[in-house]
């Protein structure tokens, strides 16, 4: 009798697209279909992710300034547009760097760029409208420079509503944040920590790249692993001095990712 009641409950939840809340009773999410994933086109990272970020889920890329989070976002946008798909980016604080985006191979004709003025509530509304419109393979919003107090003031249901909009769709929603903020039951958190690489041989120190350590965290632990990638300066022949940047903590916006160096996958 109990088994029959449980079966009826699970059927009702699936009908209303709430079945993924039964994280222990239901079978694991299937990640074997490449079409259900958005890859980064970074071999080591995509291996850890088992193909990429899941469509129809809310995921996040977390890391402090100069951690490589912006580089990963640009690579994700580039991979999406090169696959002849449409992407959207909600630039909450108007920090998107076109030169870096071009170096990452982004097709601007396939990107909807929504520029903001640091109003997080308007940015969330814009994100919601874009997700509801459909037709986008990947939609990202940059919340990394939004004060933590403003993010914490948002209702928790904000992220639940966003997940309900994209659930069952072909759209992957990605949050760019300083620290892990929100993800859906089937979403992933990509945590970044970076180390700037400087050429100290010459009298004038020059930035040559950024070494980024990446850790992937899944609430169901279907994907748990680490990868290490290196981002090289766009033009190494240019003398990029430390005092040539208005803020050394924003250097990651001027980098373009090279091929991955090594990978570590934890079973």
C-alpha positions in Angstrom: 0.0 0.0 0.0 2.8 2.3 0.9 4.7 1.6 -2.4 1.5 2.3 -4.4 1.1 5.7 -2.6 4.7 6.5 -3.2 4.4 5.7 -6.9 1.3 8.0 -7.2 3.2 10.8 -5.5 6.2 10.5 -7.8 4.0 10.4 -10.9 2.2 13.6 -9.7 5.6 15.3 -9.0 6.9 14.4 -12.4 3.8 15.7 -14.1 4.4 19.1 -12.4 8.2 18.9 -13.1 8.9 18.7 -9.4 10.4 15.2 -9.4 14.0 16.4 -9.1 13.2 17.4 -5.5 13.2 13.7 -4.6 17.0 13.5 -4.6 17.3 10.3 -2.8 14.5 8.2 -4.2 14.7 9.0 -7.9 17.4 7.6 -10.3 20.4 9.9 -10.9 20.2 12.5 -13.7 21.4 11.1 -17.0 24.4 13.0 -18.4 25.3 10.6 -21.3 23.6 12.7 -24.0 26.1 15.4 -25.3 23.1 17.4 -26.7 22.0 17.9 -23.1 25.2 19.7 -22.2 26.9 23.0 -22.9 30.7 22.5 -23.2 33.5 24.9 -22.4 35.8 23.6 -25.1 38.5 23.2 -22.4 39.4 19.5 -22.5 40.4 19.0 -18.8 37.3 20.9 -17.5 34.9 19.3 -19.9 36.2 15.9 -18.8 35.5 16.7 -15.1 32.1 18.0 -16.1 31.5 14.9 -18.2 30.7 17.0 -21.2 29.7 20.4 -19.9 27.1 22.3 -17.9 23.6 20.7 -18.0 20.8 22.3 -20.0 17.6 23.1 -18.2 19.5 23.7 -14.9 20.8 26.6 -12.9 24.6 26.5 -12.5 27.2 28.9 -11.2 30.8 29.9 -11.8 32.2 31.2 -8.5 35.5 32.9 -7.7 37.0 36.1 -6.5 38.7 38.7 -8.8 41.6 37.3 -10.8 40.4 33.7 -10.2 39.7 33.0 -13.9 35.9 33.2 -13.6 35.6 35.8 -16.4 37.9 33.7 -18.6 35.7 30.6 -18.2 32.6 32.7 -19.0 34.1 34.0 -22.2 35.1 30.5 -23.2 31.6 29.2 -22.5 30.1 32.0 -24.6 32.6 31.3 -27.4 31.9 27.6 -27.4 28.2 28.2 -27.5 28.3 30.6 -30.4 30.8 28.5 -32.4 28.2 25.7 -32.2 25.8 28.0 -34.1 23.6 28.5 -31.0 22.4 31.7 -29.4 23.6 33.0 -26.0 22.6 35.9 -23.8 24.6 37.8 -21.2 23.2 40.1 -18.6 26.0 42.5 -17.7 24.8 43.8 -14.4 27.6 46.3 -13.7 28.6 46.9 -17.3 32.0 45.2 -17.0 32.0 43.2 -20.2 35.3 43.6 -22.2 34.8 43.4 -25.9 38.5 42.8 -26.7 38.7 39.8 -24.4 35.4 38.5 -25.8 36.8 38.8 -29.4 40.0 36.9 -28.3 37.9 34.1 -26.9 36.3 33.6 -30.3 32.8 34.8 -29.5 30.5 35.4 -32.5 28.9 38.7 -31.5 26.0 38.2 -34.0 24.9 35.3 -31.8 25.1 37.1 -28.4 22.4 39.2 -26.8 24.4 41.7 -24.6 22.2 43.4 -21.9 24.1 46.2 -20.2 23.1 47.2 -16.7 23.8 50.0 -14.3 24.5 48.0 -11.1 20.8 47.6 -10.3 20.5 44.0 -9.3 16.7 43.9 -9.3 16.5 45.1 -12.9 19.2 42.6 -13.9 17.2 39.8 -12.4 14.0 41.0 -14.2 15.9 41.1 -17.5 17.3 37.6 -16.9 13.8 36.3 -16.2 12.4 37.9 -19.4 15.2 36.4 -21.5 14.7 32.9 -20.0 11.0 33.1 -20.6 11.4 34.1 -24.2 13.3 30.9 -25.0 15.5 30.1 -27.9 18.8 30.6 -26.1 21.2 27.8 -25.5 22.9 29.6 -22.6 22.0 32.6 -20.6 24.5 34.1 -18.1 24.3 36.9 -15.6 27.3 38.6 -13.9 26.6 39.2 -10.2 30.3 39.1 -9.1 30.6 42.8 -8.5 27.2 43.2 -6.8 27.6 43.9 -3.1 26.9 40.8 -1.0 24.4 42.7 1.1 22.2 43.3 -2.0 22.4 39.6 -3.1 21.4 38.4 0.4 18.5 40.8 0.3 17.0 39.0 -2.6 14.2 36.5 -1.7 15.3 32.9 -1.8 12.4 32.2 -4.2 14.2 34.2 -6.8 16.4 31.3 -7.8 13.5 28.8 -7.5 11.4 30.8 -10.0 14.3 31.0 -12.4 14.8 27.2 -12.2 11.1 26.6 -12.9 11.3 28.8 -16.0 14.1 26.7 -17.6 13.3 23.3 -16.3 12.8 20.9 -19.1 14.1 23.4 -21.7 17.3 23.5 -23.8 18.6 26.5 -21.9 21.4 26.5 -19.3 21.4 29.4 -16.9 24.7 30.4 -15.4 25.4 32.8 -12.5 28.8 34.5 -12.3 29.4 35.1 -8.5 32.1 35.7 -6.0 31.0 32.8 -3.7 28.5 30.0 -4.3 25.1 31.5 -4.3 22.4 29.3 -5.8 22.1 26.3 -8.1 19.3 23.9 -8.9 19.2 20.2 -7.9 20.8 19.2 -11.1 23.0 22.2 -11.5 26.7 22.5 -10.9 29.1 24.9 -9.1 32.4 25.6 -10.8 34.7 27.1 -8.2 37.8 29.0 -9.4 41.0 30.0 -7.6 43.7 31.8 -9.6 47.4 32.7 -9.4 48.8 35.4 -11.6 51.9 34.6 -13.6 54.4 37.4 -13.9 57.6 37.7 -15.9 60.2 39.0 -13.4 63.2 38.5 -15.7 63.0 42.0 -17.1 63.2 45.2 -14.9 59.6 45.9 -15.7 57.3 43.1 -14.5 55.0 41.8 -17.2 51.9 39.7 -16.9 52.2 36.5 -18.9 49.2 34.5 -17.8 46.9 33.2 -15.1 47.0 29.7 -13.6 43.5 28.7 -12.5 42.6 25.7 -10.3 39.0 24.6 -10.9 36.8 22.5 -8.6 33.5 21.2 -9.7 30.9 20.6 -7.0 27.5 18.8 -7.5 24.8 18.6 -4.9 24.3 14.9 -5.9 28.0 14.3 -6.3 27.5 13.0 -9.8 30.4 15.2 -11.0 33.1 15.8 -8.5 36.6 16.6 -9.7 39.4 19.2 -10.2 41.1 20.6 -13.2 43.9 23.0 -13.8 44.1 25.4 -16.8 46.3 28.2 -17.8 45.2 31.5 -19.4 47.8 33.3 -21.4 47.9 37.1 -22.0 46.3 38.1 -25.3 49.5 39.7 -26.5 52.6 38.5 -24.8 54.8 40.8 -26.9 53.2 43.8 -25.3 54.9 45.1 -22.2 52.1 44.7 -19.7 53.4 46.3 -16.6 51.8 46.1 -13.2 51.1 49.8 -13.0 49.6 49.6 -16.5 46.3 48.3 -15.0 43.9 50.5 -13.1 43.3 47.6 -10.7 45.5 44.5 -10.6 42.5 42.5 -9.3 40.7 42.9 -12.6 43.5 41.4 -14.8 41.5 38.3 -15.5 39.3 40.3 -17.9 42.3 40.8 -20.2 43.2 37.1 -20.6 42.3 34.5 -23.2 42.4 30.9 -22.2 44.9 28.6 -23.8 44.8 24.8 -23.9 44.5 23.0 -20.6 47.7 21.9 -18.8 46.6 19.0 -16.5 43.6 17.4 -15.0 42.7 15.5 -11.8 39.5 13.6 -11.6 38.4 12.2 -8.3 36.3 9.1 -8.3 
